[in-house]
Amino acid sequence: DTQIKIRGFRIEPTEIETTLTTHPHITQATLATHPDHHGTPQLTAYVTAAGPDPAPAPQDIRIWLRSLLPDHMVPAFVVLLDRLPLTPNGKIDKRALPAPQAVTTVGGREPRTPLEETVRGYFTEALGAPAPLSIDDGFFDHGGHSLLAARLTNRIATTLGVALSLRDIFQNPTPATLAHRIETARSEAAGAPAAPRRARPALRRRTGTDHERSSS
C-alpha cells in the first residue's frame, strides 16, 4: 500500500509524480512527507530538471499543479535537485532527501498600515515562517494549504471580527491583498441596511359595548 494520508485525504503519490513528469522541464519526481510546525504531515515533491531552459521556480511548479490537481494533492513544497539520491539497489533513497526549506523573501514590501502589520503577523504565525513575511509574500508559496488557511480565517474572525471564507484566502493570498479584502468586508458590513423592524400588531381597545357583550 503506497497511499499516504494528508489532511484526511488518501493520496496515491504515483499519481502526483506522474503529473509532475508531464511538465516540459521536469525529468524525474518523487514525493515524501514532512511535518509542519503544527506536526501536520505535508507533501513535499522532489524533482529534477533538464534542458537548455532554466529550471522552473518551485512556486511556478505549484501554480501549474494547482491547475491540474485538487488542492489536497498539491505539494506544500517543491524541492529542485540536480539528481535524486539512490540506494545501492538503484531505488530512490527517500531517507536521503533533504528537508524542505521555507521560501526566502526577496524584495517584498513592509506593512504600510496597522492592518497590514496585523495580517502579516497572522500569515507568519500560521505558516511558522522563521522570519516575518513581506506583504507581497504568497500564503501558498510558503507551504500554505487549506487546513492552515482555515486556521488563518479563524484567527481573523476571532481577533478582527471579520468572517472570511477559504475562497477569500485563495483569491487574496498575500497580506496586502487580504488586508484590502478585510477592509472591504468591514465597509460592506458598515453599509449594510439594518433589518426592517417588524410592526407590532395593534392592540384593540375594548369598548364598553365589548364589555357588555362579554358579560351577557
C-alpha positions as CSV (number, residue, x, y, z in Angstrom):
1,D,0.0,0.0,0.0
2,T,1.7,3.2,-1.2
3,Q,-1.1,5.5,-0.3
4,I,-0.5,8.3,2.3
5,K,-3.0,10.3,4.3
6,I,-2.8,14.1,4.1
7,R,-5.4,16.2,6.0
8,G,-7.9,13.4,5.9
9,F,-7.4,12.5,2.2
10,R,-5.9,9.3,1.0
11,I,-3.4,10.1,-1.8
12,E,-1.6,8.0,-4.2
13,P,1.9,9.5,-4.7
14,T,2.5,8.0,-8.1
15,E,-0.5,10.0,-9.5
16,I,1.2,13.2,-8.4
17,E,4.6,12.1,-9.6
18,T,3.3,11.1,-13.0
19,T,1.6,14.5,-13.3
20,L,4.8,16.3,-12.4
21,T,6.8,14.5,-15.1
22,T,4.4,15.8,-17.7
23,H,5.9,19.2,-17.1
24,P,8.1,20.0,-20.1
25,H,11.1,20.8,-17.9
26,I,10.8,18.1,-15.2
27,T,12.6,14.8,-15.8
28,Q,12.1,12.9,-12.5
29,A,9.9,13.3,-9.5
30,T,9.2,11.7,-6.2
31,L,7.2,12.5,-3.1
32,A,7.8,12.4,0.7
33,T,6.0,13.8,3.7
34,H,7.4,16.1,6.4
35,P,5.6,17.6,9.4
36,D,4.9,21.3,9.6
37,H,5.4,23.3,12.8
38,H,1.9,22.1,13.9
39,G,3.1,18.5,13.5
40,T,0.7,18.0,10.5
41,P,2.2,15.9,7.6
42,Q,2.8,17.9,4.4
43,L,3.6,16.7,1.0
44,T,7.0,17.6,-0.5
45,A,7.8,17.0,-4.1
46,Y,11.4,16.5,-5.2
47,V,12.1,17.0,-8.9
48,T,15.0,17.1,-11.3
49,A,15.0,19.4,-14.3
50,A,17.0,19.2,-17.6
51,G,17.2,21.0,-20.8
52,P,18.6,24.2,-22.2
53,D,16.0,26.4,-20.5
54,P,16.4,27.5,-16.8
55,A,14.7,25.2,-14.3
56,P,11.2,26.4,-13.3
57,A,10.8,28.1,-9.9
58,P,9.2,25.9,-7.2
59,Q,6.3,28.3,-6.8
60,D,5.6,28.2,-10.5
61,I,5.5,24.4,-10.4
62,R,3.0,24.6,-7.6
63,I,0.8,27.1,-9.5
64,W,1.0,24.8,-12.6
65,L,0.0,21.7,-10.5
66,R,-2.9,23.6,-9.0
67,S,-4.4,23.9,-12.4
68,L,-4.3,20.1,-12.8
69,L,-4.9,18.6,-9.3
70,P,-7.2,19.3,-6.4
71,D,-5.7,21.4,-3.6
72,H,-5.0,18.5,-1.2
73,M,-2.8,16.8,-3.8
74,V,-0.7,19.9,-4.5
75,P,2.6,19.5,-2.5
76,A,3.2,22.2,0.1
77,F,6.9,22.4,-1.0
78,V,8.7,21.6,-4.3
79,V,12.5,21.0,-4.0
80,L,14.7,21.1,-7.1
81,L,17.6,18.7,-7.1
82,D,20.4,18.0,-9.5
83,R,19.7,14.3,-9.1
84,L,17.6,12.1,-6.9
85,P,19.6,10.1,-4.3
86,L,19.6,6.4,-4.9
87,T,20.1,3.3,-2.8
88,P,22.8,0.7,-3.8
89,N,19.9,-1.2,-5.4
90,G,19.1,1.8,-7.7
91,K,15.9,2.8,-6.0
92,I,15.2,6.3,-4.8
93,D,16.6,6.7,-1.3
94,K,13.9,8.8,0.4
95,R,15.7,8.9,3.7
96,A,18.5,10.9,2.0
97,L,16.1,13.5,0.6
98,P,16.7,16.9,2.2
99,A,14.1,18.6,4.4
100,P,12.2,21.4,2.6
101,Q,13.1,25.0,3.4
102,A,10.8,27.9,3.5
103,V,10.8,30.2,0.5
104,T,13.2,33.1,1.0
105,T,11.6,36.5,0.8
106,V,13.3,38.8,-1.7
107,G,12.3,42.4,-2.3
108,G,8.9,42.3,-0.5
109,R,7.3,45.4,0.9
110,E,7.0,46.2,4.5
111,P,3.5,46.9,6.0
112,R,2.1,50.3,5.3
113,T,-0.9,50.3,7.7
114,P,-1.6,48.8,11.1
115,L,-4.0,46.3,9.5
116,E,-1.3,45.1,7.1
117,E,1.1,44.7,10.0
118,T,-1.5,42.6,11.8
119,V,-2.3,40.4,8.8
120,R,1.4,40.0,8.0
121,G,1.8,38.7,11.6
122,Y,-1.0,36.2,11.2
123,F,0.5,34.9,8.0
124,T,3.9,34.5,9.6
125,E,2.3,32.7,12.6
126,A,0.1,30.4,10.6
127,L,2.9,29.3,8.3
128,G,5.5,29.0,11.0
129,A,7.9,31.2,9.0
130,P,11.3,31.7,10.6
131,A,11.2,35.5,9.9
132,P,8.3,38.0,9.3
133,L,7.0,37.8,5.7
134,S,6.5,40.8,3.5
135,I,3.1,42.0,2.5
136,D,3.7,40.6,-1.0
137,D,4.5,37.0,0.1
138,G,2.1,34.4,-1.1
139,F,0.4,32.2,1.5
140,F,0.6,29.1,-0.7
141,D,4.1,29.8,-1.9
142,H,5.3,29.3,1.7
143,G,3.7,25.9,2.2
144,G,0.2,27.1,3.0
145,H,-2.7,24.7,2.4
146,S,-6.5,24.6,3.0
147,L,-6.1,23.5,6.7
148,L,-3.7,26.3,7.5
149,A,-6.0,28.7,5.6
150,A,-8.9,27.6,7.8
151,R,-6.8,28.4,10.9
152,L,-6.0,31.8,9.4
153,T,-9.6,32.6,8.8
154,N,-10.5,31.5,12.4
155,R,-7.7,33.8,13.8
156,I,-9.0,36.7,11.8
157,A,-12.6,36.1,12.8
158,T,-11.7,35.8,16.5
159,T,-9.4,38.9,16.7
160,L,-10.7,41.2,14.0
161,G,-14.4,40.2,13.9
162,V,-14.4,39.6,10.1
163,A,-15.7,36.3,8.8
164,L,-13.7,35.2,5.7
165,S,-14.1,32.1,3.6
166,L,-11.3,29.8,2.3
167,R,-12.1,31.3,-1.2
168,D,-11.1,34.7,0.2
169,I,-7.7,33.3,1.1
170,F,-7.2,31.7,-2.3
171,Q,-8.2,34.9,-4.1
172,N,-6.2,37.2,-1.8
173,P,-3.1,35.1,-0.9
174,T,-0.8,37.9,0.3
175,P,-1.1,40.1,3.4
176,A,-1.6,43.2,1.2
177,T,-4.5,41.8,-0.8
178,L,-6.1,40.1,2.2
179,A,-5.9,43.3,4.3
180,H,-7.7,45.0,1.5
181,R,-10.3,42.3,1.4
182,I,-10.8,42.7,5.2
183,E,-11.3,46.5,4.8
184,T,-13.8,45.8,2.0
185,A,-15.7,43.4,4.2
186,R,-15.8,45.9,7.0
187,S,-17.1,48.6,4.7
188,E,-19.8,46.3,3.4
189,A,-20.9,45.4,6.9
190,A,-21.0,49.0,7.9
191,G,-23.0,50.0,4.9
192,A,-25.5,47.1,5.0
193,P,-29.1,48.3,5.7
194,A,-30.4,47.3,9.0
195,A,-33.0,44.5,9.1
196,P,-36.5,46.1,8.9
197,R,-38.3,46.1,12.3
198,R,-41.4,44.0,12.3
199,A,-44.5,46.1,13.2
200,R,-46.2,45.2,16.4
201,P,-49.8,44.2,16.0
202,A,-52.1,47.0,17.0
203,L,-53.9,46.4,20.3
204,R,-57.6,46.5,20.1
205,R,-59.2,48.7,22.7
206,R,-62.1,47.1,24.5
207,T,-65.1,49.3,24.3
208,G,-68.0,49.5,26.6
209,T,-70.1,47.5,24.1
210,D,-67.4,44.7,24.1
211,H,-67.6,44.6,27.9
212,E,-71.3,44.4,27.9
213,R,-71.3,41.6,25.3
214,S,-68.8,39.6,27.3
215,S,-70.9,40.0,30.4
216,S,-74.1,38.9,28.8
